[in-house]
Amino acid sequence: MNRPQLVMGTWLAAAALALAGCGGGPAATATPGATATTAPVATTPAAGTTTVNVTLQEFSVLPDVTSAAAGEITFSVTNTGPNDVHEFVVIQTDLAPDALPTDAVGVVDEEGGGMTVVNEIEDLAVGATEDLTVTLEAGSYALICNIFDEDENEAHYQMGMYSAFTVE
């Protein structure tokens, strides 16, 4: 290899390493009252991986992956707030995540048709992390926060706190 090719090859290798370090999950931060626009990367965890990291924030549900293999899945859920208590509900449904049946104030009717609540974490404080392990079969799921804040008259689901999740 002559000198210009060696320099170019070294530069390309360094650039590839730098770009590889730029990956990772969502790093979105929320401004109170703002809707996060950062979407999770649509990937599937490696074979055998059963943990899905989920960030709850005003007003988004952000899993680090959008699908997983059928079986036992642990959702490691962190509420980054910055202000509100959130919950995490896993719902099996063929409905779009933004089309779940709601009541008059915008809270999802967890007994509503076309869906089955699998399990949930209730009242997760800002800064807290909790794990929820469930056995999921292949299908479509919605991951939501179904909190209604009476003081602020906010249904978190209606504010955009939902995400699609697929089990293969």
Buried (B, 14 or more C-beta within 10 A) or exposed (E): EEEEEEEEEEEEEEEEEEEEEEEEBBEBEBEEEEEBEBEBEEEEBEEEEEBBBBBBBBBBBBBBBBBBBEEEBBBBBBBBBEEBBBBBBBBBBEBEBEEBBBEEEBBBEBEBEEBEBBBBBEEBEBEBBBEBEBEBEEBBBBBBBBBBEEEEEBBBBBBBBBBBBBBE
